[in-house]
């Protein structure tokens, strides 16, 4: 992935957390916990923009790097 990639972490119906690009239909990765999803997303896009969609539906940015 390039420097300017954007990833979204969001809860799934099965209780796991999906990591996907905006407007993608399928997740690039799925993790069991939110913490593991954040870690995986930072591996996939180390300098990209990572947004976390919480259980309340609101977004927040993840600071990393």
N, CA, C and O atoms as a DFTB+ gen file, in Angstrom:
260 C
 N C O
     1  1       0.828      -1.170       0.000
     2  2       0.000       0.000       0.000
     3  2       0.880       1.243       0.000
     4  3       2.020       1.219       0.463
     5  1       0.340       2.297      -0.514
     6  2       1.111       3.523      -0.609
     7  2       0.897       4.417       0.610
     8  3       0.076       4.132       1.482
     9  1       1.643       5.479       0.636
    10  2       1.625       6.396       1.768
    11  2       0.239       6.977       2.041
    12  3      -0.105       7.208       3.200
    13  1      -0.551       7.214       1.019
    14  2      -1.805       7.924       1.190
    15  2      -3.026       7.005       1.229
    16  3      -4.147       7.454       0.987
    17  1      -2.821       5.756       1.523
    18  2      -3.948       4.835       1.609
    19  2      -4.842       5.168       2.793
    20  3      -4.401       5.729       3.796
    21  1      -6.090       4.811       2.651
    22  2      -7.057       4.991       3.722
    23  2      -7.678       3.639       4.023
    24  3      -8.064       2.913       3.107
    25  1      -7.775       3.299       5.284
    26  2      -8.414       2.071       5.714
    27  2      -9.463       2.393       6.766
    28  3      -9.321       3.337       7.543
    29  1     -10.507       1.597       6.774
    30  2     -11.569       1.748       7.760
    31  2     -11.674       0.444       8.540
    32  3     -11.722      -0.639       7.958
    33  1     -11.708       0.562       9.850
    34  2     -11.919      -0.581      10.730
    35  2     -13.344      -0.457      11.244
    36  3     -13.724       0.579      11.789
    37  1     -14.133      -1.512      11.071
    38  2     -15.520      -1.443      11.516
    39  2     -15.984      -2.777      12.083
    40  3     -15.501      -3.836      11.681
    41  1     -16.934      -2.716      13.029
    42  2     -17.447      -3.955      13.616
    43  2     -18.281      -4.730      12.597
    44  3     -18.961      -4.150      11.750
    45  1     -18.206      -6.049      12.705
    46  2     -18.982      -6.926      11.825
    47  2     -20.117      -7.551      12.626
    48  3     -20.108      -7.527      13.857
    49  1     -21.078      -8.104      11.928
    50  2     -22.220      -8.736      12.587
    51  2     -21.824      -9.945      13.430
    52  3     -22.518     -10.295      14.385
    53  1     -20.708     -10.580      13.075
    54  2     -20.276     -11.770      13.816
    55  2     -19.444     -11.437      15.062
    56  3     -18.932     -12.336      15.728
    57  1     -19.314     -10.131      15.373
    58  2     -18.565      -9.721      16.556
    59  2     -17.091      -9.472      16.314
    60  3     -16.379      -9.041      17.220
    61  1     -16.628      -9.734      15.114
    62  2     -15.230      -9.498      14.764
    63  2     -15.103      -8.105      14.148
    64  3     -16.099      -7.395      14.008
    65  1     -13.881      -7.713      13.779
    66  2     -13.606      -6.393      13.233
    67  2     -13.009      -6.520      11.845
    68  3     -12.012      -7.215      11.653
    69  1     -13.621      -5.846      10.870
    70  2     -13.149      -5.878       9.496
    71  2     -12.307      -4.659       9.172
    72  3     -12.548      -3.564       9.680
    73  1     -11.320      -4.864       8.321
    74  2     -10.439      -3.789       7.856
    75  2     -10.617      -3.722       6.345
    76  3     -10.374      -4.700       5.638
    77  1     -11.045      -2.559       5.855
    78  2     -11.276      -2.455       4.419
    79  2     -10.990      -1.056       3.918
    80  3     -10.916      -0.103       4.695
    81  1     -10.828      -0.945       2.604
    82  2     -10.689       0.354       1.956
    83  2     -12.082       0.954       1.798
    84  3     -13.070       0.221       1.740
    85  1     -12.167       2.284       1.727
    86  2     -13.477       2.909       1.522
    87  2     -14.140       2.392       0.236
    88  3     -13.473       2.201      -0.781
    89  1     -15.404       2.179       0.294
    90  2     -16.229       1.732      -0.828
    91  2     -15.967       0.279      -1.245
    92  3     -16.529      -0.181      -2.239
    93  1     -15.134      -0.441      -0.511
    94  2     -14.898      -1.856      -0.821
    95  2     -16.061      -2.690      -0.283
    96  3     -16.646      -2.374       0.753
    97  1     -16.375      -3.742      -0.998
    98  2     -17.444      -4.632      -0.540
    99  2     -16.940      -5.654       0.467
   100  3     -17.662      -6.044       1.385
   101  1     -15.694      -6.086       0.288
   102  2     -15.141      -7.112       1.169
   103  2     -13.989      -6.547       1.986
   104  3     -13.299      -5.617       1.568
   105  1     -13.806      -7.122       3.139
   106  2     -12.713      -6.699       4.012
   107  2     -11.379      -7.233       3.498
   108  3     -11.303      -8.333       2.949
   109  1     -10.337      -6.439       3.685
   110  2      -8.979      -6.868       3.359
   111  2      -8.459      -7.836       4.406
   112  3      -7.658      -8.723       4.112
   113  1      -8.929      -7.651       5.638
   114  2      -8.538      -8.521       6.755
   115  2      -9.643      -8.472       7.797
   116  3     -10.412      -7.513       7.861
   117  1      -9.713      -9.522       8.616
   118  2     -10.684      -9.601       9.704
   119  2      -9.941     -10.075      10.942
   120  3      -9.168     -11.032      10.888
   121  1     -10.183      -9.396      12.063
   122  2      -9.533      -9.742      13.324
   123  2     -10.581      -9.963      14.410
   124  3     -11.702      -9.462      14.314
   125  1     -10.208     -10.714      15.438
   126  2     -11.136     -11.033      16.524
   127  2     -11.399      -9.876      17.470
   128  3     -12.484      -9.783      18.045
   129  1     -10.421      -8.988      17.641
   130  2     -10.584      -7.864      18.563
   131  2     -10.284      -6.548      17.860
   132  3      -9.606      -6.510      16.833
   133  1     -10.802      -5.477      18.435
   134  2     -10.547      -4.149      17.899
   135  2      -9.058      -3.821      17.971
   136  3      -8.502      -3.253      17.031
   137  1      -8.422      -4.171      19.063
   138  2      -6.994      -3.897      19.237
   139  2      -6.157      -4.583      18.157
   140  3      -5.243      -3.978      17.598
   141  1      -6.472      -5.845      17.868
   142  2      -5.739      -6.572      16.823
   143  2      -6.024      -5.989      15.445
   144  3      -5.147      -5.989      14.581
   145  1      -7.239      -5.492      15.230
   146  2      -7.590      -4.877      13.947
   147  2      -6.791      -3.595      13.736
   148  3      -6.328      -3.328      12.627
   149  1      -6.629      -2.803      14.790
   150  2      -5.845      -1.578      14.688
   151  2      -4.397      -1.917      14.372
   152  3      -3.777      -1.272      13.526
   153  1      -3.858      -2.918      15.041
   154  2      -2.472      -3.332      14.800
   155  2      -2.293      -3.800      13.356
   156  3      -1.317      -3.434      12.700
   157  1      -3.221      -4.599      12.867
   158  2      -3.142      -5.113      11.493
   159  2      -3.273      -3.985      10.475
   160  3      -2.565      -3.979       9.467
   161  1      -4.162      -3.040      10.722
   162  2      -4.346      -1.920       9.800
   163  2      -3.081      -1.071       9.719
   164  3      -2.732      -0.588       8.641
   165  1      -2.395      -0.886      10.832
   166  2      -1.161      -0.111      10.801
   167  2      -0.063      -0.861      10.058
   168  3       0.847      -0.236       9.513
   169  1      -0.133      -2.184      10.028
   170  2       0.815      -2.970       9.230
   171  2       0.495      -2.845       7.749
   172  3       1.400      -2.760       6.919
   173  1      -0.786      -2.834       7.418
   174  2      -1.210      -2.741       6.019
   175  2      -0.954      -1.357       5.426
   176  3      -0.625      -1.244       4.245
   177  1      -1.100      -0.314       6.225
   178  2      -0.906       1.061       5.756
   179  2      -0.129       1.845       6.807
   180  3      -0.707       2.658       7.528
   181  1       1.176       1.606       6.898
   182  2       1.961       2.224       7.965
   183  2       1.933       3.753       7.981
   184  3       2.089       4.357       9.042
   185  1       1.740       4.379       6.838
   186  2       1.687       5.839       6.795
   187  2       0.340       6.328       6.274
   188  3       0.192       7.501       5.930
   189  1      -0.631       5.436       6.216
   190  2      -1.940       5.793       5.689
   191  2      -2.858       6.374       6.739
   192  3      -2.488       6.518       7.904
   193  1      -4.055       6.702       6.309
   194  2      -5.093       7.261       7.165
   195  2      -5.981       6.110       7.629
   196  3      -6.593       5.429       6.806
   197  1      -6.054       5.891       8.935
   198  2      -6.840       4.793       9.479
   199  2      -7.972       5.375      10.304
   200  3      -7.749       6.172      11.215
   201  1      -9.188       4.967       9.975
   202  2     -10.372       5.431      10.696
   203  2     -11.029       4.240      11.372
   204  3     -11.138       3.161      10.791
   205  1     -11.459       4.447      12.588
   206  2     -12.129       3.405      13.358
   207  2     -13.595       3.767      13.497
   208  3     -13.936       4.833      14.009
   209  1     -14.457       2.876      13.038
   210  2     -15.892       3.079      13.195
   211  2     -16.307       2.294      14.432
   212  3     -16.256       1.064      14.444
   213  1     -16.712       3.005      15.459
   214  2     -17.054       2.367      16.726
   215  2     -18.413       1.696      16.695
   216  3     -19.136       1.761      15.701
   217  1     -18.744       1.056      17.791
   218  2     -20.032       0.386      17.915
   219  2     -21.193       1.382      17.839
   220  3     -22.317       1.012      17.500
   221  1     -20.906       2.660      18.160
   222  2     -21.937       3.696      18.099
   223  2     -22.103       4.272      16.693
   224  3     -22.967       5.119      16.470
   225  1     -21.277       3.817      15.741
   226  2     -21.363       4.263      14.361
   227  2     -20.547       5.498      14.047
   228  3     -20.489       5.917      12.891
   229  1     -19.912       6.094      15.053
   230  2     -19.108       7.293      14.841
   231  2     -17.671       6.917      14.516
   232  3     -17.166       5.888      14.964
   233  1     -17.018       7.770      13.726
   234  2     -15.642       7.537      13.308
   235  2     -14.679       8.325      14.177
   236  3     -14.998       9.406      14.673
   237  1     -13.483       7.754      14.350
   238  2     -12.370       8.489      14.947
   239  2     -11.110       8.045      14.234
   240  3     -11.014       6.915      13.755
   241  1     -10.129       8.961      14.169
   242  2      -8.865       8.658      13.511
   243  2      -7.932       7.956      14.481
   244  3      -7.937       8.238      15.679
   245  1      -7.146       7.053      13.963
   246  2      -6.144       6.349      14.742
   247  2      -4.806       7.037      14.504
   248  3      -4.375       7.168      13.359
   249  1      -4.157       7.470      15.553
   250  2      -2.832       8.076      15.441
   251  2      -1.790       6.949      15.497
   252  3      -1.795       6.129      16.415
   253  1      -0.923       6.926      14.525
   254  2       0.122       5.902      14.501
   255  2       1.342       6.447      13.779
   256  3       1.336       7.555      13.243
   257  1       2.393       5.626      13.784
   258  2       3.582       5.995      13.040
   259  2       4.515       6.710      13.861
   260  3       5.582       7.100      13.388
